[in-house]
Amino acid sequence: MSSTWFRRIKKGIVTETKEKKEAPDGLWHKCSECRTTITQTALKENLYLCPNCNFHNRINAVEYFDILFDRGEYKELFENIAPIDKLEFVDVKPYSSRLQSAQKSTGLKDAMTVGVGEVEGKKLVIACMNFNFIGGSMGSVVGEKIARGIDYAIKQKLPFMIISKSGGARMMESAFSLMQMAKTSAKLTQLANAKLPYISLMTDPTTGGVTASFAMLGDINIAEPKALIGFAGPRIIKETIKKDLPAGFQRSEFLVDHGFLDFVVDRKDLKRKLSDTIEWFGK
């Protein structure tokens, strides 16, 4: 059979096809743990928990405040405090540029937000770290907002809570960052002297100087499931001691078993547990 039978005689023939519709960005969420895919709307309605494996996705202050405060209503405190580049620090790029970029992308001035509102009718001051702002790193503004939040709690005679989510001290602020460890610890002593409760909630991840200071100083230390909590990371520790680490090392459940935490709480139960804890301290 001649090969001409398989040649296209007319050129420029166009086959009609339906235009492929792309899904809008940000519509879907794929769980990083079990790879289950759901809509962002469904994820939000489930408090940012995977409906299949209950993986606790990272959220920031605006989401926590909406979950914890009654009707999502609260008053933000000290919102005008902003960081400055005291050292004119430069690594890959200037610290001032990093700040501007983070502020533009998040709409935040820094990695800490403080709010006061009611949790099941009980007033509470919450200082919550924002991991989306330079990894929730602890700089001067984080320490200052915690200090002022404690002063406000003492003046108003209210319980105080910190939600930690951080990679540790902000290296671009050098010693100014490390000084926040002593500063926040001293302010928490003042809160204790005023006989007001401090609740520390550790979420994934809580590491470095944050763990070594205010995160572990709570009257009640609690954490979300499977949160990474520690000073140095598991890889660094393993390389240092030259030994394999236990299964689940530095995760919430491991720390509860070894006495570092009081209990692990699912995000769906967090508001009720907080209310019960505040009531217990009140008695």
ZASE-889945 format. One record per residue (C-alpha): residue number from 1; residue in one letter; x, y, z. Coordinates in steps of 0.05 Angstrom, whole numbers. Example, Ala and Ser with C-alpha at 12.3 -4.5 7.8 and 13.67 -1.06 7.14 Angstrom:
<pts>
<pt num="1" residuo="A" u="246" v="-90" w="156"/>
<pt num="2" residuo="S" u="273" v="-21" w="143"/>
</pts>
This chain:
<pts>
<pt num="1" residuo="M" u="0" v="0" w="0"/>
<pt num="2" residuo="S" u="27" v="68" w="-19"/>
<pt num="3" residuo="S" u="49" v="113" w="38"/>
<pt num="4" residuo="T" u="11" v="171" w="6"/>
<pt num="5" residuo="W" u="-53" v="143" w="37"/>
<pt num="6" residuo="F" u="-25" v="166" w="105"/>
<pt num="7" residuo="R" u="-5" v="236" w="85"/>
<pt num="8" residuo="R" u="-47" v="298" w="101"/>
<pt num="9" residuo="I" u="-64" v="330" w="34"/>
<pt num="10" residuo="K" u="-89" v="396" w="60"/>
<pt num="11" residuo="K" u="-45" v="438" w="105"/>
<pt num="12" residuo="G" u="-67" v="482" w="162"/>
<pt num="13" residuo="I" u="-124" v="439" w="185"/>
<pt num="14" residuo="V" u="-141" v="458" w="257"/>
<pt num="15" residuo="T" u="-176" v="409" w="304"/>
<pt num="16" residuo="E" u="-225" v="443" w="350"/>
<pt num="17" residuo="T" u="-213" v="428" w="424"/>
<pt num="18" residuo="K" u="-247" v="453" w="486"/>
<pt num="19" residuo="E" u="-206" v="505" w="524"/>
<pt num="20" residuo="K" u="-177" v="476" w="588"/>
<pt num="21" residuo="K" u="-201" v="511" w="650"/>
<pt num="22" residuo="E" u="-149" v="523" w="703"/>
<pt num="23" residuo="A" u="-169" v="519" w="776"/>
<pt num="24" residuo="P" u="-161" v="586" w="811"/>
<pt num="25" residuo="D" u="-100" v="592" w="856"/>
<pt num="26" residuo="G" u="-112" v="580" w="929"/>
<pt num="27" residuo="L" u="-177" v="541" w="918"/>
<pt num="28" residuo="W" u="-150" v="473" w="940"/>
<pt num="29" residuo="H" u="-107" v="447" w="997"/>
<pt num="30" residuo="K" u="-66" v="383" w="996"/>
<pt num="31" residuo="C" u="-48" v="355" w="1064"/>
<pt num="32" residuo="S" u="28" v="351" w="1073"/>
<pt num="33" residuo="E" u="20" v="290" w="1117"/>
<pt num="34" residuo="C" u="-30" v="244" w="1080"/>
<pt num="35" residuo="R" u="-37" v="281" w="1013"/>
<pt num="36" residuo="T" u="-113" v="286" w="1020"/>
<pt num="37" residuo="T" u="-140" v="343" w="978"/>
<pt num="38" residuo="I" u="-197" v="388" w="1002"/>
<pt num="39" residuo="T" u="-220" v="459" w="988"/>
<pt num="40" residuo="Q" u="-192" v="516" w="1027"/>
<pt num="41" residuo="T" u="-263" v="532" w="1051"/>
<pt num="42" residuo="A" u="-272" v="462" w="1079"/>
<pt num="43" residuo="L" u="-204" v="466" w="1112"/>
<pt num="44" residuo="K" u="-222" v="532" w="1146"/>
<pt num="45" residuo="E" u="-289" v="504" w="1170"/>
<pt num="46" residuo="N" u="-250" v="445" w="1201"/>
<pt num="47" residuo="L" u="-204" v="494" w="1239"/>
<pt num="48" residuo="Y" u="-147" v="481" w="1189"/>
<pt num="49" residuo="L" u="-144" v="407" w="1208"/>
<pt num="50" residuo="C" u="-139" v="352" w="1156"/>
<pt num="51" residuo="P" u="-206" v="315" w="1157"/>
<pt num="52" residuo="N" u="-171" v="250" w="1140"/>
<pt num="53" residuo="C" u="-110" v="247" w="1187"/>
<pt num="54" residuo="N" u="-124" v="307" w="1234"/>
<pt num="55" residuo="F" u="-58" v="339" w="1216"/>
<pt num="56" residuo="H" u="-54" v="408" w="1248"/>
<pt num="57" residuo="N" u="-36" v="458" w="1194"/>
<pt num="58" residuo="R" u="3" v="520" w="1215"/>
<pt num="59" residuo="I" u="-40" v="581" w="1227"/>
<pt num="60" residuo="N" u="-25" v="650" w="1253"/>
<pt num="61" residuo="A" u="-55" v="700" w="1301"/>
<pt num="62" residuo="V" u="-115" v="722" w="1259"/>
<pt num="63" residuo="E" u="-138" v="649" w="1253"/>
<pt num="64" residuo="Y" u="-125" v="631" w="1326"/>
<pt num="65" residuo="F" u="-162" v="693" w="1350"/>
<pt num="66" residuo="D" u="-221" v="676" w="1306"/>
<pt num="67" residuo="I" u="-223" v="606" w="1335"/>
<pt num="68" residuo="L" u="-212" v="623" w="1408"/>
<pt num="69" residuo="F" u="-246" v="690" w="1422"/>
<pt num="70" residuo="D" u="-322" v="689" w="1427"/>
<pt num="71" residuo="R" u="-353" v="708" w="1360"/>
<pt num="72" residuo="G" u="-282" v="723" w="1336"/>
<pt num="73" residuo="E" u="-286" v="791" w="1371"/>
<pt num="74" residuo="Y" u="-224" v="820" w="1405"/>
<pt num="75" residuo="K" u="-185" v="884" w="1414"/>
<pt num="76" residuo="E" u="-115" v="885" w="1385"/>
<pt num="77" residuo="L" u="-63" v="916" w="1431"/>
<pt num="78" residuo="F" u="2" v="953" w="1413"/>
<pt num="79" residuo="E" u="-9" v="945" w="1338"/>
<pt num="80" residuo="N" u="35" v="1005" w="1321"/>
<pt num="81" residuo="I" u="100" v="977" w="1349"/>
<pt num="82" residuo="A" u="146" v="963" w="1290"/>
<pt num="83" residuo="P" u="218" v="937" w="1284"/>
<pt num="84" residuo="I" u="279" v="978" w="1262"/>
<pt num="85" residuo="D" u="346" v="956" w="1234"/>
<pt num="86" residuo="K" u="390" v="980" w="1292"/>
<pt num="87" residuo="L" u="451" v="943" w="1268"/>
<pt num="88" residuo="E" u="442" v="955" w="1193"/>
<pt num="89" residuo="F" u="451" v="880" w="1186"/>
<pt num="90" residuo="V" u="465" v="850" w="1118"/>
<pt num="91" residuo="D" u="470" v="777" w="1098"/>
<pt num="92" residuo="V" u="444" v="756" w="1030"/>
<pt num="93" residuo="K" u="405" v="821" w="1031"/>
<pt num="94" residuo="P" u="395" v="878" w="1081"/>
<pt num="95" residuo="Y" u="352" v="865" w="1142"/>
<pt num="96" residuo="S" u="313" v="928" w="1126"/>
<pt num="97" residuo="S" u="294" v="897" w="1059"/>
<pt num="98" residuo="R" u="272" v="832" w="1093"/>
<pt num="99" residuo="L" u="228" v="871" w="1140"/>
<pt num="100" residuo="Q" u="195" v="910" w="1084"/>
<pt num="101" residuo="S" u="183" v="846" w="1044"/>
<pt num="102" residuo="A" u="153" v="810" w="1104"/>
<pt num="103" residuo="Q" u="109" v="869" w="1122"/>
<pt num="104" residuo="K" u="84" v="874" w="1050"/>
<pt num="105" residuo="S" u="68" v="800" w="1042"/>
<pt num="106" residuo="T" u="35" v="790" w="1110"/>
<pt num="107" residuo="G" u="4" v="857" w="1126"/>
<pt num="108" residuo="L" u="36" v="852" w="1195"/>
<pt num="109" residuo="K" u="88" v="898" w="1227"/>
<pt num="110" residuo="D" u="124" v="840" w="1261"/>
<pt num="111" residuo="A" u="118" v="768" w="1285"/>
<pt num="112" residuo="M" u="75" v="779" w="1346"/>
<pt num="113" residuo="T" u="2" v="800" w="1353"/>
<pt num="114" residuo="V" u="-30" v="814" w="1421"/>
<pt num="115" residuo="G" u="-105" v="814" w="1431"/>
<pt num="116" residuo="V" u="-154" v="815" w="1489"/>
<pt num="117" residuo="G" u="-224" v="785" w="1487"/>
<pt num="118" residuo="E" u="-269" v="733" w="1518"/>
<pt num="119" residuo="V" u="-263" v="657" w="1516"/>
<pt num="120" residuo="E" u="-331" v="628" w="1535"/>
<pt num="121" residuo="G" u="-345" v="692" w="1572"/>
<pt num="122" residuo="K" u="-278" v="694" w="1609"/>
<pt num="123" residuo="K" u="-230" v="751" w="1591"/>
<pt num="124" residuo="L" u="-161" v="731" w="1568"/>
<pt num="125" residuo="V" u="-100" v="767" w="1539"/>
<pt num="126" residuo="I" u="-67" v="726" w="1483"/>
<pt num="127" residuo="A" u="1" v="740" w="1451"/>
<pt num="128" residuo="C" u="6" v="699" w="1388"/>
<pt num="129" residuo="M" u="66" v="689" w="1343"/>
<pt num="130" residuo="N" u="60" v="694" w="1267"/>
<pt num="131" residuo="F" u="104" v="642" w="1232"/>
<pt num="132" residuo="N" u="91" v="675" w="1165"/>
<pt num="133" residuo="F" u="133" v="735" w="1188"/>
<pt num="134" residuo="I" u="206" v="714" w="1181"/>
<pt num="135" residuo="G" u="192" v="646" w="1211"/>
<pt num="136" residuo="G" u="161" v="674" w="1274"/>
<pt num="137" residuo="S" u="231" v="694" w="1296"/>
<pt num="138" residuo="M" u="239" v="729" w="1363"/>
<pt num="139" residuo="G" u="264" v="800" w="1356"/>
<pt num="140" residuo="S" u="258" v="863" w="1398"/>
<pt num="141" residuo="V" u="185" v="875" w="1378"/>
<pt num="142" residuo="V" u="164" v="805" w="1399"/>
<pt num="143" residuo="G" u="196" v="815" w="1468"/>
<pt num="144" residuo="E" u="167" v="884" w="1476"/>
<pt num="145" residuo="K" u="96" v="863" w="1458"/>
<pt num="146" residuo="I" u="100" v="805" w="1507"/>
<pt num="147" residuo="A" u="125" v="853" w="1561"/>
<pt num="148" residuo="R" u="70" v="904" w="1548"/>
<pt num="149" residuo="G" u="18" v="848" w="1544"/>
<pt num="150" residuo="I" u="39" v="824" w="1613"/>
<pt num="151" residuo="D" u="35" v="896" w="1640"/>
<pt num="152" residuo="Y" u="-35" v="902" w="1611"/>
<pt num="153" residuo="A" u="-56" v="835" w="1642"/>
<pt num="154" residuo="I" u="-29" v="856" w="1710"/>
<pt num="155" residuo="K" u="-64" v="923" w="1707"/>
<pt num="156" residuo="Q" u="-131" v="892" w="1686"/>
<pt num="157" residuo="K" u="-121" v="831" w="1731"/>
<pt num="158" residuo="L" u="-129" v="782" w="1673"/>
<pt num="159" residuo="P" u="-98" v="714" w="1656"/>
<pt num="160" residuo="F" u="-44" v="715" w="1602"/>
<pt num="161" residuo="M" u="-29" v="666" w="1546"/>
<pt num="162" residuo="I" u="26" v="660" w="1494"/>
<pt num="163" residuo="I" u="17" v="618" w="1431"/>
<pt num="164" residuo="S" u="87" v="601" w="1407"/>
<pt num="165" residuo="K" u="106" v="583" w="1336"/>
<pt num="166" residuo="S" u="177" v="602" w="1320"/>
<pt num="167" residuo="G" u="244" v="583" w="1290"/>
<pt num="168" residuo="G" u="278" v="618" w="1349"/>
<pt num="169" residuo="A" u="318" v="682" w="1358"/>
<pt num="170" residuo="R" u="322" v="730" w="1299"/>
<pt num="171" residuo="M" u="395" v="729" w="1280"/>
<pt num="172" residuo="M" u="391" v="796" w="1243"/>
<pt num="173" residuo="E" u="381" v="830" w="1311"/>
<pt num="174" residuo="S" u="439" v="793" w="1344"/>
<pt num="175" residuo="A" u="444" v="808" w="1419"/>
<pt num="176" residuo="F" u="381" v="850" w="1418"/>
<pt num="177" residuo="S" u="343" v="787" w="1401"/>
<pt num="178" residuo="L" u="377" v="745" w="1455"/>
<pt num="179" residuo="M" u="361" v="798" w="1507"/>
<pt num="180" residuo="Q" u="287" v="783" w="1497"/>
<pt num="181" residuo="M" u="297" v="716" w="1532"/>
<pt num="182" residuo="A" u="315" v="749" w="1598"/>
<pt num="183" residuo="K" u="266" v="806" w="1587"/>
<pt num="184" residuo="T" u="205" v="762" w="1577"/>
<pt num="185" residuo="S" u="225" v="714" w="1633"/>
<pt num="186" residuo="A" u="231" v="773" w="1682"/>
<pt num="187" residuo="K" u="163" v="800" w="1661"/>
<pt num="188" residuo="L" u="131" v="732" w="1672"/>
<pt num="189" residuo="T" u="159" v="733" w="1742"/>
<pt num="190" residuo="Q" u="121" v="798" w="1753"/>
<pt num="191" residuo="L" u="58" v="763" w="1728"/>
<pt num="192" residuo="A" u="69" v="706" w="1777"/>
<pt num="193" residuo="N" u="80" v="755" w="1834"/>
<pt num="194" residuo="A" u="13" v="787" w="1816"/>
<pt num="195" residuo="K" u="-17" v="716" w="1824"/>
<pt num="196" residuo="L" u="-43" v="716" w="1753"/>
<pt num="197" residuo="P" u="-40" v="652" w="1711"/>
<pt num="198" residuo="Y" u="4" v="644" w="1650"/>
<pt num="199" residuo="I" u="-16" v="591" w="1598"/>
<pt num="200" residuo="S" u="35" v="571" w="1546"/>
<pt num="201" residuo="L" u="12" v="537" w="1483"/>
<pt num="202" residuo="M" u="67" v="509" w="1439"/>
<pt num="203" residuo="T" u="52" v="495" w="1366"/>
<pt num="204" residuo="D" u="92" v="469" w="1308"/>
<pt num="205" residuo="P" u="149" v="489" w="1309"/>
<pt num="206" residuo="T" u="171" v="519" w="1376"/>
<pt num="207" residuo="T" u="247" v="520" w="1377"/>
<pt num="208" residuo="G" u="310" v="557" w="1397"/>
<pt num="209" residuo="G" u="309" v="616" w="1445"/>
<pt num="210" residuo="V" u="233" v="616" w="1447"/>
<pt num="211" residuo="T" u="233" v="546" w="1478"/>
<pt num="212" residuo="A" u="291" v="565" w="1523"/>
<pt num="213" residuo="S" u="252" v="624" w="1552"/>
<pt num="214" residuo="F" u="178" v="642" w="1555"/>
<pt num="215" residuo="A" u="150" v="580" w="1519"/>
<pt num="216" residuo="M" u="169" v="532" w="1575"/>
<pt num="217" residuo="L" u="153" v="578" w="1634"/>
<pt num="218" residuo="G" u="78" v="569" w="1636"/>
<pt num="219" residuo="D" u="38" v="553" w="1698"/>
<pt num="220" residuo="I" u="6" v="505" w="1648"/>
<pt num="221" residuo="N" u="48" v="482" w="1588"/>
<pt num="222" residuo="I" u="6" v="452" w="1532"/>
<pt num="223" residuo="A" u="17" v="436" w="1459"/>
<pt num="224" residuo="E" u="-19" v="416" w="1396"/>
<pt num="225" residuo="P" u="-11" v="344" w="1370"/>
<pt num="226" residuo="K" u="55" v="325" w="1337"/>
<pt num="227" residuo="A" u="85" v="395" w="1346"/>
<pt num="228" residuo="L" u="161" v="399" w="1341"/>
<pt num="229" residuo="I" u="186" v="429" w="1407"/>
<pt num="230" residuo="G" u="259" v="435" w="1427"/>
<pt num="231" residuo="F" u="320" v="479" w="1430"/>
<pt num="232" residuo="A" u="366" v="451" w="1376"/>
<pt num="233" residuo="G" u="336" v="411" w="1319"/>
<pt num="234" residuo="P" u="337" v="334" w="1318"/>
<pt num="235" residuo="R" u="389" v="332" w="1263"/>
<pt num="236" residuo="I" u="438" v="376" w="1302"/>
<pt num="237" residuo="I" u="428" v="334" w="1365"/>
<pt num="238" residuo="K" u="438" v="269" w="1328"/>
<pt num="239" residuo="E" u="502" v="294" w="1296"/>
<pt num="240" residuo="T" u="528" v="319" w="1363"/>
<pt num="241" residuo="I" u="515" v="257" w="1406"/>
<pt num="242" residuo="K" u="528" v="208" w="1348"/>
<pt num="243" residuo="K" u="468" v="166" w="1367"/>
<pt num="244" residuo="D" u="400" v="151" w="1337"/>
<pt num="245" residuo="L" u="343" v="188" w="1370"/>
<pt num="246" residuo="P" u="280" v="155" w="1399"/>
<pt num="247" residuo="A" u="218" v="152" w="1356"/>
<pt num="248" residuo="G" u="178" v="216" w="1360"/>
<pt num="249" residuo="F" u="235" v="253" w="1394"/>
<pt num="250" residuo="Q" u="218" v="327" w="1408"/>
<pt num="251" residuo="R" u="145" v="317" w="1388"/>
<pt num="252" residuo="S" u="88" v="337" w="1435"/>
<pt num="253" residuo="E" u="69" v="266" w="1454"/>
<pt num="254" residuo="F" u="142" v="248" w="1471"/>
<pt num="255" residuo="L" u="148" v="311" w="1515"/>
<pt num="256" residuo="V" u="84" v="295" w="1553"/>
<pt num="257" residuo="D" u="110" v="226" w="1569"/>
<pt num="258" residuo="H" u="176" v="256" w="1595"/>
<pt num="259" residuo="G" u="144" v="310" w="1638"/>
<pt num="260" residuo="F" u="158" v="372" w="1597"/>
<pt num="261" residuo="L" u="84" v="386" w="1581"/>
<pt num="262" residuo="D" u="20" v="380" w="1621"/>
<pt num="263" residuo="F" u="-23" v="356" w="1564"/>
<pt num="264" residuo="V" u="-32" v="355" w="1488"/>
<pt num="265" residuo="V" u="-96" v="387" w="1463"/>
<pt num="266" residuo="D" u="-131" v="380" w="1396"/>
<pt num="267" residuo="R" u="-148" v="447" w="1364"/>
<pt num="268" residuo="K" u="-222" v="430" w="1365"/>
<pt num="269" residuo="D" u="-219" v="422" w="1440"/>
<pt num="270" residuo="L" u="-173" v="482" w="1453"/>
<pt num="271" residuo="K" u="-225" v="535" w="1469"/>
<pt num="272" residuo="R" u="-262" v="490" w="1519"/>
<pt num="273" residuo="K" u="-197" v="469" w="1552"/>
<pt num="274" residuo="L" u="-175" v="542" w="1558"/>
<pt num="275" residuo="S" u="-242" v="561" w="1589"/>
<pt num="276" residuo="D" u="-236" v="504" w="1639"/>
<pt num="277" residuo="T" u="-164" v="523" w="1656"/>
<pt num="278" residuo="I" u="-181" v="596" w="1668"/>
<pt num="279" residuo="E" u="-239" v="575" w="1713"/>
<pt num="280" residuo="W" u="-195" v="527" w="1751"/>
<pt num="281" residuo="F" u="-143" v="581" w="1764"/>
<pt num="282" residuo="G" u="-198" v="629" w="1784"/>
<pt num="283" residuo="K" u="-220" v="581" w="1839"/>
</pts>
